[in-house]
Amino acid sequence: MLVALRNPRLDWDVLMHAAISGDAQSYKALLEAVSGPLRTATRKGFARFGVEPNDVEDVVQETLLAIHLKRHTWKVGAPVAPWIMAIARHKLIDALRRRGRQVHIPLESVMDVLEAEAPETQPDRQTDLHDALRLLDQLRPRQREIVRSISIDGHSIRDVARRLDMREGAVRVALHRALKTMAMIYRKSES
């Protein structure tokens, strides 16, 4: 999915190493550097499956949040681009599944995913769930409902919009803001 993610102006590996060492500026630079390529790759991923790219920003934000929550799973010294690609691929597949589409993945991609999820690289899922629920509890009720419905329960933006009597665009904006708030709360708790 993400063939040429690397931004030639910034070395993502160096930024990631500095970020996990506590350098907030490097962390911000890394997230900004990967955002554009993630958007492009997500648009291409949707196009490859014949899906309108309505949820591109949602997938990008979910990927950035996953990078944030799982950054401790990145192996220092390993290239960061394949790690980011695996996360982005999973978030794209999740988005396609929420839409009710079957996802057919080439065998080469399956091997990449299997290697990325070898037992020694699997995150502590209980810790991640605990962190996510703790962050969710700090959101306003409507934001919490939107994030839980989309990111945890797997409902589509369209379904959430109907249920909450909101426009789809408003749900996307609320999701984006809620994920941004969660990332900010998480950063503050880490420092």
C-alpha positions as CSV (number, residue, x, y, z in Angstrom):
1,M,0.0,0.0,0.0
2,L,2.6,2.6,1.0
3,V,5.4,2.1,-1.5
4,A,7.4,5.2,-1.2
5,L,6.5,6.7,2.2
6,R,9.8,8.3,3.0
7,N,10.0,12.1,2.8
8,P,13.4,12.9,1.4
9,R,13.7,16.1,3.5
10,L,13.4,14.3,6.8
11,D,14.9,11.0,8.1
12,W,11.9,9.3,9.8
13,D,14.2,6.8,11.6
14,V,16.2,9.6,13.2
15,L,13.0,11.5,14.1
16,M,11.4,8.4,15.6
17,H,14.5,7.6,17.6
18,A,14.6,11.1,19.0
19,A,10.8,11.0,19.6
20,I,10.9,7.9,21.7
21,S,13.8,9.4,23.6
22,G,11.5,12.2,24.7
23,D,12.1,14.9,22.0
24,A,8.7,16.4,21.5
25,Q,9.8,18.5,18.5
26,S,11.1,15.5,16.7
27,Y,7.9,13.7,17.4
28,K,5.8,16.5,16.1
29,A,8.0,16.7,13.0
30,L,7.7,12.9,12.4
31,L,3.9,13.0,12.6
32,E,3.8,16.0,10.2
33,A,6.2,14.4,7.8
34,V,4.2,11.1,7.6
35,S,0.8,12.8,7.3
36,G,1.0,13.8,3.7
37,P,2.4,10.5,2.4
38,L,-0.3,8.6,4.5
39,R,-3.0,10.7,2.9
40,T,-1.7,9.9,-0.6
41,A,-1.3,6.2,0.1
42,T,-4.8,6.0,1.7
43,R,-6.4,7.7,-1.3
44,K,-4.6,5.2,-3.6
45,G,-5.7,2.3,-1.3
46,F,-9.3,3.3,-1.5
47,A,-9.0,3.8,-5.3
48,R,-7.5,0.3,-5.7
49,F,-10.6,-1.2,-4.1
50,G,-13.0,1.0,-6.1
51,V,-14.1,3.0,-3.0
52,E,-14.7,6.7,-2.9
53,P,-12.0,8.3,-0.8
54,N,-14.5,9.9,1.7
55,D,-12.8,8.5,4.7
56,V,-9.2,9.3,3.9
57,E,-8.7,11.8,6.7
58,D,-10.3,9.4,9.2
59,V,-7.9,6.6,8.2
60,V,-4.9,9.0,8.4
61,Q,-6.0,10.2,11.9
62,E,-6.6,6.7,13.1
63,T,-3.1,5.7,11.8
64,L,-1.5,8.7,13.5
65,L,-3.2,7.8,16.8
66,A,-2.1,4.2,16.4
67,I,1.5,5.3,15.8
68,H,1.2,7.4,18.9
69,L,-0.3,4.7,21.1
70,K,2.0,1.9,19.8
71,R,5.3,3.8,19.4
72,H,6.8,1.8,22.2
73,T,6.5,-1.3,19.9
74,W,8.9,0.1,17.3
75,K,12.2,-1.6,17.6
76,V,15.0,1.0,17.9
77,G,17.4,0.6,15.0
78,A,14.7,-0.9,12.7
79,P,13.5,1.1,9.8
80,V,10.3,3.0,10.8
81,A,8.7,3.2,7.4
82,P,7.7,-0.6,7.2
83,W,6.3,-0.3,10.8
84,I,4.2,2.7,9.7
85,M,3.2,0.9,6.5
86,A,1.9,-2.0,8.5
87,I,-0.2,0.2,10.8
88,A,-1.6,2.2,7.9
89,R,-2.4,-1.0,6.0
90,H,-4.4,-2.3,9.0
91,K,-6.3,1.0,9.4
92,L,-7.2,1.0,5.7
93,I,-8.4,-2.5,5.9
94,D,-10.4,-1.7,9.0
95,A,-12.0,1.3,7.2
96,L,-12.9,-0.9,4.2
97,R,-14.4,-3.5,6.5
98,R,-16.5,-0.9,8.2
99,R,-17.9,-0.1,4.8
100,G,-18.9,-3.8,4.4
101,R,-16.5,-4.5,1.6
102,Q,-14.5,-7.6,1.2
103,V,-10.8,-7.0,1.3
104,H,-8.6,-9.1,-1.0
105,I,-5.0,-8.7,-0.1
106,P,-2.1,-10.0,-2.3
107,L,-0.1,-12.8,-0.8
108,E,3.0,-10.5,-0.6
109,S,1.0,-8.1,1.6
110,V,-0.1,-11.0,3.9
111,M,3.6,-12.0,4.4
112,D,4.5,-8.4,5.3
113,V,1.7,-8.3,7.9
114,L,2.6,-11.7,9.3
115,E,6.2,-10.6,9.7
116,A,5.1,-7.3,11.2
117,E,3.0,-9.2,13.8
118,A,5.4,-11.8,14.8
119,P,5.0,-12.6,18.5
120,E,8.0,-10.7,19.6
121,T,6.7,-7.5,18.0
122,Q,3.0,-7.7,19.2
123,P,2.1,-4.9,21.5
124,D,0.7,-5.6,25.0
125,R,-2.9,-5.4,23.9
126,Q,-4.3,-5.1,27.4
127,T,-2.1,-2.0,28.1
128,D,-3.2,-0.4,24.8
129,L,-6.8,-1.1,25.6
130,H,-6.4,0.3,29.1
131,D,-4.7,3.5,27.7
132,A,-7.4,3.9,25.0
133,L,-10.3,3.6,27.5
134,R,-8.5,6.0,29.9
135,L,-8.2,8.5,27.2
136,L,-11.8,8.0,26.0
137,D,-13.1,8.7,29.6
138,Q,-11.5,12.1,29.4
139,L,-13.5,13.2,26.3
140,R,-16.8,14.9,26.2
141,P,-19.7,12.4,25.9
142,R,-20.5,13.0,22.3
143,Q,-16.8,12.8,21.3
144,R,-16.5,9.6,23.3
145,E,-19.5,8.1,21.6
146,I,-18.1,9.0,18.2
147,V,-14.7,7.6,18.8
148,R,-16.0,4.4,20.5
149,S,-18.5,3.8,17.7
150,I,-16.0,4.3,14.8
151,S,-12.7,3.3,16.2
152,I,-13.6,0.5,18.6
153,D,-17.0,-0.8,17.6
154,G,-16.2,-0.5,13.8
155,H,-19.4,1.4,12.8
156,S,-19.2,3.6,9.7
157,I,-19.3,7.3,9.8
158,R,-22.6,7.2,7.9
159,D,-24.1,4.9,10.6
160,V,-22.9,7.1,13.4
161,A,-24.1,10.2,11.7
162,R,-27.6,8.8,11.3
163,R,-27.7,7.5,14.9
164,L,-26.5,10.8,16.4
165,D,-28.6,12.9,13.9
166,M,-25.5,14.6,12.6
167,R,-24.1,15.3,9.1
168,E,-21.3,12.9,8.0
169,G,-18.9,15.9,7.7
170,A,-19.7,16.9,11.3
171,V,-18.9,13.4,12.5
172,R,-15.6,13.4,10.6
173,V,-14.7,16.7,12.2
174,A,-15.7,15.6,15.6
175,L,-13.7,12.3,15.2
176,H,-10.6,14.2,14.1
177,R,-10.9,16.7,17.0
178,A,-11.5,13.9,19.5
179,L,-8.5,11.9,18.3
180,K,-6.4,15.0,18.4
181,T,-7.5,15.7,22.0
182,M,-6.7,12.1,22.9
183,A,-3.2,12.4,21.5
184,M,-2.7,15.7,23.4
185,I,-3.9,14.1,26.7
186,Y,-1.7,11.1,26.1
187,R,1.4,13.3,25.4
188,K,0.7,15.3,28.6
189,S,0.4,12.1,30.6
190,E,3.7,10.8,29.2
191,S,5.7,13.9,30.2
